[in-house]
Amino acid sequence: MEYITNKIVVVAIFILIVTMIETLAYSTRISGARVKLIATALSLFSTLVIVSRFSTMIQQPLTAKLIAEVPDGNKLNFIEDQYRILIGVTSVGVLLGILLFPTFINIFSRAIIQLSNERGSIISTIGKQLNPTGMKKIISCFRVPKLKFLQGITFKTIPKRLFVVNVIVSAVFTIGVLSSLYASMLVPEDYAQAALMSSGVINGIATILLTLFIDPKASVLADRVMKNQCDYVYLKSYSLTMISSKFVGTIVAQLLFIPAAYYVAWFAEWI
């Protein structure tokens, strides 16, 4: 397929890794509850989220450069196919994160304890694992996903409203940059920059939704589990809700990609 170029492979690998990190970040609260170090776990979670958000900023120039290399002809269809591949890669990244979830619960449990011992130094924590002994311990954390992890989780323990909200947030994050870049090809050249800059507004709205409706609930839930005011299964249900809704969100993103691009194009001309 002619639209699969070396550059899109590089971008796809980058997105795959970033998405996997974002998905695995949700295991930190479970790890924190296991080792009774919730505050340290939240610090690690925040670090992973910051890394993923910064990576999203790097993604924009990488994906924008794909437009400059589109061959003459039907550019819109060509770039749409390429961007849909990247959205599909995002779904694969979430799936890989889900498969590695049990493994990283163990890895992050070790990391949280080490981070606490190192008094919050991320660099020192990582440095102490970069040796044969540390690598062996990390490898020993590998776990194959089993249905046993879902034990106790029922429809009642799953937060349905949170699932729906995170589907929307995940879909918006997935297409925020891509729809804005695509929209820049739909508008006259004078409005292209306005369309490009709209990705910040789109992702900003998703970040606000995340901050207002998702993160506070997760933090309160983790605290309640630590104080034995809530069963541990509810924290597992929260994590399952977040990673499964994130995957569904990447699927929904395929449906919203083009409509969102036309909305951004309209908005760029309207303002």
Phi and psi in degrees as GROMACS dihedral restraints (atoms count N, CA, C in turn):
[ dihedral_restraints ]
;  ai    aj    ak    al  type     phi  dphi    fc
    3     4     5     6     1   -68.1    20    10
    4     5     6     7     1   -22.7    20    10
    6     7     8     9     1   -82.8    20    10
    7     8     9    10     1    -3.7    20    10
    9    10    11    12     1   -94.0    20    10
   10    11    12    13     1    95.7    20    10
   12    13    14    15     1  -103.6    20    10
   13    14    15    16     1   171.7    20    10
   15    16    17    18     1   -59.8    20    10
   16    17    18    19     1   -38.4    20    10
   18    19    20    21     1   -67.5    20    10
   19    20    21    22     1   -39.1    20    10
   21    22    23    24     1   -72.0    20    10
   22    23    24    25     1   -27.6    20    10
   24    25    26    27     1   -65.7    20    10
   25    26    27    28     1   -41.9    20    10
   27    28    29    30     1   -63.2    20    10
   28    29    30    31     1   -45.8    20    10
   30    31    32    33     1   -63.4    20    10
   31    32    33    34     1   -40.6    20    10
   33    34    35    36     1   -62.8    20    10
   34    35    36    37     1   -42.4    20    10
   36    37    38    39     1   -63.4    20    10
   37    38    39    40     1   -41.8    20    10
   39    40    41    42     1   -60.5    20    10
   40    41    42    43     1   -47.7    20    10
   42    43    44    45     1   -65.0    20    10
   43    44    45    46     1   -38.6    20    10
   45    46    47    48     1   -58.9    20    10
   46    47    48    49     1   -47.2    20    10
   48    49    50    51     1   -66.4    20    10
   49    50    51    52     1   -45.9    20    10
   51    52    53    54     1   -61.7    20    10
   52    53    54    55     1   -44.8    20    10
   54    55    56    57     1   -64.0    20    10
   55    56    57    58     1   -38.8    20    10
   57    58    59    60     1   -63.1    20    10
   58    59    60    61     1   -41.6    20    10
   60    61    62    63     1   -63.3    20    10
   61    62    63    64     1   -43.8    20    10
   63    64    65    66     1   -59.0    20    10
   64    65    66    67     1   -42.5    20    10
   66    67    68    69     1   -67.4    20    10
   67    68    69    70     1   -44.5    20    10
   69    70    71    72     1   -67.7    20    10
   70    71    72    73     1   -22.3    20    10
   72    73    74    75     1   -59.7    20    10
   73    74    75    76     1   -27.9    20    10
   75    76    77    78     1   -69.4    20    10
   76    77    78    79     1   -14.1    20    10
   78    79    80    81     1   -80.2    20    10
   79    80    81    82     1   -12.0    20    10
   81    82    83    84     1   -65.4    20    10
   82    83    84    85     1   -35.8    20    10
   84    85    86    87     1   -67.6    20    10
   85    86    87    88     1   -37.9    20    10
   87    88    89    90     1   -64.3    20    10
   88    89    90    91     1   -43.5    20    10
   90    91    92    93     1   -60.5    20    10
   91    92    93    94     1   -43.3    20    10
   93    94    95    96     1   -62.6    20    10
   94    95    96    97     1   -39.6    20    10
   96    97    98    99     1   -66.9    20    10
   97    98    99   100     1   -34.5    20    10
   99   100   101   102     1   -65.5    20    10
  100   101   102   103     1   -42.6    20    10
  102   103   104   105     1   -98.8    20    10
  103   104   105   106     1     5.7    20    10
  105   106   107   108     1    62.4    20    10
  106   107   108   109     1    37.4    20    10
  108   109   110   111     1  -133.8    20    10
  109   110   111   112     1    65.5    20    10
  111   112   113   114     1   -64.2    20    10
  112   113   114   115     1   -43.7    20    10
  114   115   116   117     1   -60.4    20    10
  115   116   117   118     1   -42.0    20    10
  117   118   119   120     1   -66.9    20    10
  118   119   120   121     1   -37.8    20    10
  120   121   122   123     1   -63.0    20    10
  121   122   123   124     1   -41.4    20    10
  123   124   125   126     1   -65.4    20    10
  124   125   126   127     1   -33.9    20    10
  126   127   128   129     1   -64.2    20    10
  127   128   129   130     1   -42.9    20    10
  129   130   131   132     1   -66.0    20    10
  130   131   132   133     1   -40.5    20    10
  132   133   134   135     1   -59.7    20    10
  133   134   135   136     1   -45.8    20    10
  135   136   137   138     1   -61.6    20    10
  136   137   138   139     1   -38.9    20    10
  138   139   140   141     1   -63.1    20    10
  139   140   141   142     1   -44.9    20    10
  141   142   143   144     1   -64.9    20    10
  142   143   144   145     1   -38.8    20    10
  144   145   146   147     1   -66.3    20    10
  145   146   147   148     1   -42.3    20    10
  147   148   149   150     1   -61.2    20    10
  148   149   150   151     1   -42.2    20    10
  150   151   152   153     1   -60.5    20    10
  151   152   153   154     1   -44.4    20    10
  153   154   155   156     1   -68.4    20    10
  154   155   156   157     1   -38.2    20    10
  156   157   158   159     1   -67.1    20    10
  157   158   159   160     1   -40.7    20    10
  159   160   161   162     1   -64.6    20    10
  160   161   162   163     1   -37.7    20    10
  162   163   164   165     1   -64.3    20    10
  163   164   165   166     1   -33.2    20    10
  165   166   167   168     1   -62.9    20    10
  166   167   168   169     1   -36.0    20    10
  168   169   170   171     1   -65.4    20    10
  169   170   171   172     1   -36.0    20    10
  171   172   173   174     1   -71.4    20    10
  172   173   174   175     1   -30.8    20    10
  174   175   176   177     1   -61.0    20    10
  175   176   177   178     1   -35.5    20    10
  177   178   179   180     1   -59.5    20    10
  178   179   180   181     1   -52.1    20    10
  180   181   182   183     1   -65.2    20    10
  181   182   183   184     1   -30.8    20    10
  183   184   185   186     1   -65.8    20    10
  184   185   186   187     1   -46.5    20    10
  186   187   188   189     1   -74.0    20    10
  187   188   189   190     1   -30.6    20    10
  189   190   191   192     1   -64.0    20    10
  190   191   192   193     1   -34.7    20    10
  192   193   194   195     1   -66.5    20    10
  193   194   195   196     1   -22.8    20    10
  195   196   197   198     1   -62.4    20    10
  196   197   198   199     1   -34.1    20    10
  198   199   200   201     1   -63.3    20    10
  199   200   201   202     1   -39.6    20    10
  201   202   203   204     1   -66.1    20    10
  202   203   204   205     1   -20.6    20    10
  204   205   206   207     1  -105.1    20    10
  205   206   207   208     1    12.0    20    10
  207   208   209   210     1   -71.0    20    10
  208   209   210   211     1   130.2    20    10
  210   211   212   213     1   -68.8    20    10
  211   212   213   214     1   158.6    20    10
  213   214   215   216     1   -62.0    20    10
  214   215   216   217     1   145.4    20    10
  216   217   218   219     1   133.8    20    10
  217   218   219   220     1  -141.3    20    10
  219   220   221   222     1   -83.2    20    10
  220   221   222   223     1    83.6    20    10
  222   223   224   225     1   -64.9    20    10
  223   224   225   226     1   -37.1    20    10
  225   226   227   228     1   -62.7    20    10
  226   227   228   229     1   -46.8    20    10
  228   229   230   231     1   -65.3    20    10
  229   230   231   232     1   -37.9    20    10
  231   232   233   234     1   -63.8    20    10
  232   233   234   235     1   -48.9    20    10
  234   235   236   237     1   -72.0    20    10
  235   236   237   238     1   -30.3    20    10
  237   238   239   240     1   -62.6    20    10
  238   239   240   241     1   -43.6    20    10
  240   241   242   243     1   -61.5    20    10
  241   242   243   244     1   -42.3    20    10
  243   244   245   246     1   -64.6    20    10
  244   245   246   247     1   -44.0    20    10
  246   247   248   249     1   -69.9    20    10
  247   248   249   250     1   -32.1    20    10
  249   250   251   252     1   -68.0    20    10
  250   251   252   253     1   -31.9    20    10
  252   253   254   255     1   -63.0    20    10
  253   254   255   256     1   -42.8    20    10
  255   256   257   258     1   -65.4    20    10
  256   257   258   259     1   -37.2    20    10
  258   259   260   261     1   -65.3    20    10
  259   260   261   262     1   -40.4    20    10
  261   262   263   264     1   -62.7    20    10
  262   263   264   265     1   -38.1    20    10
  264   265   266   267     1   -63.5    20    10
  265   266   267   268     1   -35.2    20    10
  267   268   269   270     1   -60.1    20    10
  268   269   270   271     1   -42.7    20    10
  270   271   272   273     1   -61.6    20    10
  271   272   273   274     1   -41.6    20    10
  273   274   275   276     1   -63.9    20    10
  274   275   276   277     1   -39.5    20    10
  276   277   278   279     1   -61.0    20    10
  277   278   279   280     1   -40.6    20    10
  279   280   281   282     1   -65.2    20    10
  280   281   282   283     1   -42.7    20    10
  282   283   284   285     1   -61.4    20    10
  283   284   285   286     1   -42.7    20    10
  285   286   287   288     1   -62.0    20    10
  286   287   288   289     1   -40.9    20    10
  288   289   290   291     1   -61.6    20    10
  289   290   291   292     1   -39.8    20    10
  291   292   293   294     1   -64.7    20    10
  292   293   294   295     1   -42.4    20    10
  294   295   296   297     1   -65.0    20    10
  295   296   297   298     1   -33.0    20    10
  297   298   299   300     1   -91.1    20    10
  298   299   300   301     1     1.2    20    10
  300   301   302   303     1   -56.5    20    10
  301   302   303   304     1   -51.2    20    10
  303   304   305   306     1   -60.6    20    10
  304   305   306   307     1   -37.3    20    10
  306   307   308   309     1   -63.1    20    10
  307   308   309   310     1   -44.5    20    10
  309   310   311   312     1   -78.8    20    10
  310   311   312   313     1   -17.3    20    10
  312   313   314   315     1   -62.2    20    10
  313   314   315   316     1   -42.5    20    10
  315   316   317   318     1   -69.0    20    10
  316   317   318   319     1   -44.0    20    10
  318   319   320   321     1   -62.9    20    10
  319   320   321   322     1   -45.3    20    10
  321   322   323   324     1   -69.2    20    10
  322   323   324   325     1   -29.6    20    10
  324   325   326   327     1   -61.5    20    10
  325   326   327   328     1   -44.4    20    10
  327   328   329   330     1   -65.3    20    10
  328   329   330   331     1   -42.3    20    10
  330   331   332   333     1   -64.8    20    10
  331   332   333   334     1   -38.8    20    10
  333   334   335   336     1   -65.1    20    10
  334   335   336   337     1   -43.1    20    10
  336   337   338   339     1   -63.2    20    10
  337   338   339   340     1   -44.0    20    10
  339   340   341   342     1   -64.9    20    10
  340   341   342   343     1   -40.3    20    10
  342   343   344   345     1   -63.1    20    10
  343   344   345   346     1   -38.8    20    10
  345   346   347   348     1   -65.9    20    10
  346   347   348   349     1   -42.2    20    10
  348   349   350   351     1   -65.1    20    10
  349   350   351   352     1   -32.1    20    10
  351   352   353   354     1   -89.6    20    10
  352   353   354   355     1    10.8    20    10
  354   355   356   357     1    57.7    20    10
  355   356   357   358     1    40.6    20    10
  357   358   359   360     1    87.9    20    10
  358   359   360   361     1     7.5    20    10
  360   361   362   363     1   -85.5    20    10
  361   362   363   364     1   105.7    20    10
  363   364   365   366     1   -63.8    20    10
  364   365   366   367     1   -43.7    20    10
  366   367   368   369     1   -62.1    20    10
  367   368   369   370     1   -44.8    20    10
  369   370   371   372     1   -65.1    20    10
  370   371   372   373     1   -38.3    20    10
  372   373   374   375     1   -62.9    20    10
  373   374   375   376     1   -45.6    20    10
  375   376   377   378     1   -67.3    20    10
  376   377   378   379     1   -41.9    20    10
  378   379   380   381     1   -59.0    20    10
  379   380   381   382     1   -36.5    20    10
  381   382   383   384     1   -75.7    20    10
  382   383   384   385     1    -8.9    20    10
  384   385   386   387     1   -99.3    20    10
  385   386   387   388     1   -10.4    20    10
  387   388   389   390     1   -86.1    20    10
  388   389   390   391     1    61.0    20    10
  390   391   392   393     1  -152.1    20    10
  391   392   393   394     1   163.5    20    10
  393   394   395   396     1   -53.7    20    10
  394   395   396   397     1   -41.8    20    10
  396   397   398   399     1   -64.9    20    10
  397   398   399   400     1   -45.0    20    10
  399   400   401   402     1   -63.1    20    10
  400   401   402   403     1   -41.0    20    10
  402   403   404   405     1   -66.4    20    10
  403   404   405   406     1   -37.4    20    10
  405   406   407   408     1   -63.5    20    10
  406   407   408   409     1   -40.3    20    10
  408   409   410   411     1   -66.3    20    10
  409   410   411   412     1   -37.3    20    10
  411   412   413   414     1   -66.2    20    10
  412   413   414   415     1   -43.9    20    10
  414   415   416   417     1   -62.2    20    10
  415   416   417   418     1   -35.9    20    10
  417   418   419   420     1   -67.4    20    10
  418   419   420   421     1   -14.3    20    10
  420   421   422   423     1   -79.4    20    10
  421   422   423   424     1    -8.6    20    10
  423   424   425   426     1   -61.3    20    10
  424   425   426   427     1   131.0    20    10
  426   427   428   429     1  -134.0    20    10
  427   428   429   430     1   137.1    20    10
  429   430   431   432     1   -80.6    20    10
  430   431   432   433     1   132.7    20    10
  432   433   434   435     1   -58.5    20    10
  433   434   435   436     1   132.4    20    10
  435   436   437   438     1  -130.5    20    10
  436   437   438   439     1   154.3    20    10
  438   439   440   441     1   -65.1    20    10
  439   440   441   442     1   -17.2    20    10
  441   442   443   444     1   -59.7    20    10
  442   443   444   445     1   -30.4    20    10
  444   445   446   447     1   -61.7    20    10
  445   446   447   448     1   -28.0    20    10
  447   448   449   450     1   -86.6    20    10
  448   449   450   451     1     0.5    20    10
  450   451   452   453     1   -59.2    20    10
  451   452   453   454     1   128.4    20    10
  453   454   455   456     1    93.0    20    10
  454   455   456   457     1   -16.6    20    10
  456   457   458   459     1   -80.3    20    10
  457   458   459   460     1   124.1    20    10
  459   460   461   462     1  -128.5    20    10
  460   461   462   463     1   175.0    20    10
  462   463   464   465     1   -60.4    20    10
  463   464   465   466     1   -31.0    20    10
  465   466   467   468     1   -69.6    20    10
  466   467   468   469     1   -36.1    20    10
  468   469   470   471     1   -81.0    20    10
  469   470   471   472     1   -11.7    20    10
  471   472   473   474     1   -86.8    20    10
  472   473   474   475     1   124.9    20    10
  474   475   476   477     1   -74.5    20    10
  475   476   477   478     1   101.8    20    10
  477   478   479   480     1   -65.6    20    10
  478   479   480   481     1   -42.7    20    10
  480   481   482   483     1   -63.2    20    10
  481   482   483   484     1   -39.8    20    10
  483   484   485   486     1   -62.5    20    10
  484   485   486   487     1   -38.5    20    10
  486   487   488   489     1   -59.1    20    10
  487   488   489   490     1   -48.9    20    10
  489   490   491   492     1   -63.8    20    10
  490   491   492   493     1   -45.6    20    10
  492   493   494   495     1   -61.2    20    10
  493   494   495   496     1   -43.0    20    10
  495   496   497   498     1   -72.1    20    10
  496   497   498   499     1   -28.1    20    10
  498   499   500   501     1   -60.3    20    10
  499   500   501   502     1   -46.1    20    10
  501   502   503   504     1   -64.5    20    10
  502   503   504   505     1   -47.6    20    10
  504   505   506   507     1   -60.9    20    10
  505   506   507   508     1   -44.6    20    10
  507   508   509   510     1   -65.0    20    10
  508   509   510   511     1   -40.1    20    10
  510   511   512   513     1   -63.7    20    10
  511   512   513   514     1   -42.7    20    10
  513   514   515   516     1   -64.6    20    10
  514   515   516   517     1   -45.2    20    10
  516   517   518   519     1   -61.1    20    10
  517   518   519   520     1   -37.7    20    10
  519   520   521   522     1   -65.3    20    10
  520   521   522   523     1   -40.1    20    10
  522   523   524   525     1  -104.5    20    10
  523   524   525   526     1    -2.5    20    10
  525   526   527   528     1   -52.0    20    10
  526   527   528   529     1   -53.9    20    10
  528   529   530   531     1   -72.3    20    10
  529   530   531   532     1   -45.2    20    10
  531   532   533   534     1   -64.6    20    10
  532   533   534   535     1   -42.5    20    10
  534   535   536   537     1   -65.9    20    10
  535   536   537   538     1   -37.4    20    10
  537   538   539   540     1   -67.0    20    10
  538   539   540   541     1   -40.0    20    10
  540   541   542   543     1   -66.3    20    10
  541   542   543   544     1   -42.3    20    10
  543   544   545   546     1   -65.0    20    10
  544   545   546   547     1   -38.3    20    10
  546   547   548   549     1   -62.9    20    10
  547   548   549   550     1   -30.9    20    10
  549   550   551   552     1   -64.5    20    10
  550   551   552   553     1   -18.5    20    10
  552   553   554   555     1   -89.9    20    10
  553   554   555   556     1   -12.3    20    10
  555   556   557   558     1   -91.6    20    10
  556   557   558   559     1   -22.6    20    10
  558   559   560   561     1  -100.3    20    10
  559   560   561   562     1   161.8    20    10
  561   562   563   564     1   -58.7    20    10
  562   563   564   565     1   156.3    20    10
  564   565   566   567     1   -56.0    20    10
  565   566   567   568     1   -33.1    20    10
  567   568   569   570     1   -64.6    20    10
  568   569   570   571     1   -23.0    20    10
  570   571   572   573     1  -104.2    20    10
  571   572   573   574     1     0.0    20    10
  573   574   575   576     1   -60.7    20    10
  574   575   576   577     1   -41.7    20    10
  576   577   578   579     1   -64.8    20    10
  577   578   579   580     1   -38.1    20    10
  579   580   581   582     1   -63.3    20    10
  580   581   582   583     1   -39.7    20    10
  582   583   584   585     1   -65.0    20    10
  583   584   585   586     1   -42.3    20    10
  585   586   587   588     1   -62.3    20    10
  586   587   588   589     1   -42.3    20    10
  588   589   590   591     1   -72.7    20    10
  589   590   591   592     1   -13.5    20    10
  591   592   593   594     1   -68.7    20    10
  592   593   594   595     1   -18.6    20    10
  594   595   596   597     1   -61.2    20    10
  595   596   597   598     1   -32.9    20    10
  597   598   599   600     1   -65.1    20    10
  598   599   600   601     1   -37.7    20    10
  600   601   602   603     1   -67.8    20    10
  601   602   603   604     1   -44.3    20    10
  603   604   605   606     1   -62.3    20    10
  604   605   606   607     1   -51.5    20    10
  606   607   608   609     1   -66.5    20    10
  607   608   609   610     1   -30.1    20    10
  609   610   611   612     1   -64.4    20    10
  610   611   612   613     1   -41.4    20    10
  612   613   614   615     1   -62.8    20    10
  613   614   615   616     1   -42.9    20    10
  615   616   617   618     1   -63.5    20    10
  616   617   618   619     1   -38.5    20    10
  618   619   620   621     1   -64.8    20    10
  619   620   621   622     1   -39.9    20    10
  621   622   623   624     1   -63.0    20    10
  622   623   624   625     1   -43.9    20    10
  624   625   626   627     1   -61.3    20    10
  625   626   627   628     1   -41.2    20    10
  627   628   629   630     1   -62.6    20    10
  628   629   630   631     1   -44.5    20    10
  630   631   632   633     1   -70.2    20    10
  631   632   633   634     1   -37.4    20    10
  633   634   635   636     1   -81.4    20    10
  634   635   636   637     1   -38.3    20    10
  636   637   638   639     1  -112.7    20    10
  637   638   639   640     1   -16.0    20    10
  639   640   641   642     1  -113.4    20    10
  640   641   642   643     1   -59.2    20    10
  642   643   644   645     1   -58.4    20    10
  643   644   645   646     1   -44.7    20    10
  645   646   647   648     1   -60.6    20    10
  646   647   648   649     1   -40.3    20    10
  648   649   650   651     1   -63.3    20    10
  649   650   651   652     1   -39.7    20    10
  651   652   653   654     1   -66.0    20    10
  652   653   654   655     1   -41.5    20    10
  654   655   656   657     1   -66.2    20    10
  655   656   657   658     1   -43.9    20    10
  657   658   659   660     1   -63.6    20    10
  658   659   660   661     1   -41.4    20    10
  660   661   662   663     1   -62.2    20    10
  661   662   663   664     1   -43.9    20    10
  663   664   665   666     1   -62.1    20    10
  664   665   666   667     1   -40.9    20    10
  666   667   668   669     1   -63.5    20    10
  667   668   669   670     1   -42.0    20    10
  669   670   671   672     1   -65.5    20    10
  670   671   672   673     1   -36.4    20    10
  672   673   674   675     1   -65.4    20    10
  673   674   675   676     1   -42.7    20    10
  675   676   677   678     1   -61.7    20    10
  676   677   678   679     1   -35.0    20    10
  678   679   680   681     1   -89.8    20    10
  679   680   681   682     1     7.9    20    10
  681   682   683   684     1    60.4    20    10
  682   683   684   685     1    26.9    20    10
  684   685   686   687     1   -91.8    20    10
  685   686   687   688     1    -7.2    20    10
  687   688   689   690     1  -148.7    20    10
  688   689   690   691     1   145.0    20    10
  690   691   692   693     1   -71.7    20    10
  691   692   693   694     1   144.1    20    10
  693   694   695   696     1   -57.5    20    10
  694   695   696   697     1   -28.1    20    10
  696   697   698   699     1   -62.4    20    10
  697   698   699   700     1   -27.5    20    10
  699   700   701   702     1   -70.1    20    10
  700   701   702   703     1   -31.6    20    10
  702   703   704   705     1   -70.7    20    10
  703   704   705   706     1   -39.0    20    10
  705   706   707   708     1   -64.0    20    10
  706   707   708   709     1   -39.9    20    10
  708   709   710   711     1   -64.1    20    10
  709   710   711   712     1   -39.2    20    10
  711   712   713   714     1   -60.0    20    10
  712   713   714   715     1   -47.7    20    10
  714   715   716   717     1   -63.1    20    10
  715   716   717   718     1   -42.5    20    10
  717   718   719   720     1   -61.8    20    10
  718   719   720   721     1   -40.4    20    10
  720   721   722   723     1   -61.5    20    10
  721   722   723   724     1   -43.9    20    10
  723   724   725   726     1   -66.8    20    10
  724   725   726   727     1   -45.3    20    10
  726   727   728   729     1   -75.0    20    10
  727   728   729   730     1   -35.5    20    10
  729   730   731   732     1   -71.5    20    10
  730   731   732   733     1   -40.7    20    10
  732   733   734   735     1   -68.8    20    10
  733   734   735   736     1   -30.7    20    10
  735   736   737   738     1   -64.4    20    10
  736   737   738   739     1   -41.0    20    10
  738   739   740   741     1   -64.9    20    10
  739   740   741   742     1   -46.4    20    10
  741   742   743   744     1   -60.4    20    10
  742   743   744   745     1   -37.3    20    10
  744   745   746   747     1   -60.8    20    10
  745   746   747   748     1   -37.3    20    10
  747   748   749   750     1   -69.7    20    10
  748   749   750   751     1   -28.2    20    10
  750   751   752   753     1   -72.6    20    10
  751   752   753   754     1   -44.1    20    10
  753   754   755   756     1   -61.2    20    10
  754   755   756   757     1   -32.5    20    10
  756   757   758   759     1   -58.4    20    10
  757   758   759   760     1   -34.0    20    10
  759   760   761   762     1   -60.9    20    10
  760   761   762   763     1   -35.8    20    10
  762   763   764   765     1   -76.7    20    10
  763   764   765   766     1   -33.3    20    10
  765   766   767   768     1   -88.8    20    10
  766   767   768   769     1   -14.0    20    10
  768   769   770   771     1   -52.9    20    10
  769   770   771   772     1   -56.6    20    10
  771   772   773   774     1   -70.5    20    10
  772   773   774   775     1   -48.1    20    10
  774   775   776   777     1   -55.4    20    10
  775   776   777   778     1   -39.8    20    10
  777   778   779   780     1   -65.7    20    10
  778   779   780   781     1   -37.8    20    10
  780   781   782   783     1   -63.4    20    10
  781   782   783   784     1   -42.6    20    10
  783   784   785   786     1   -68.7    20    10
  784   785   786   787     1   -32.6    20    10
  786   787   788   789     1   -66.2    20    10
  787   788   789   790     1   -43.8    20    10
  789   790   791   792     1   -62.5    20    10
  790   791   792   793     1   -40.8    20    10
  792   793   794   795     1   -61.4    20    10
  793   794   795   796     1   -43.4    20    10
  795   796   797   798     1   -63.7    20    10
  796   797   798   799     1   -44.2    20    10
  798   799   800   801     1   -62.7    20    10
  799   800   801   802     1   -40.4    20    10
  801   802   803   804     1   -63.0    20    10
  802   803   804   805     1   -36.9    20    10
  804   805   806   807     1   -79.5    20    10
  805   806   807   808     1   -32.4    20    10
  807   808   809   810     1   -69.4    20    10
  808   809   810   811     1   -41.1    20    10
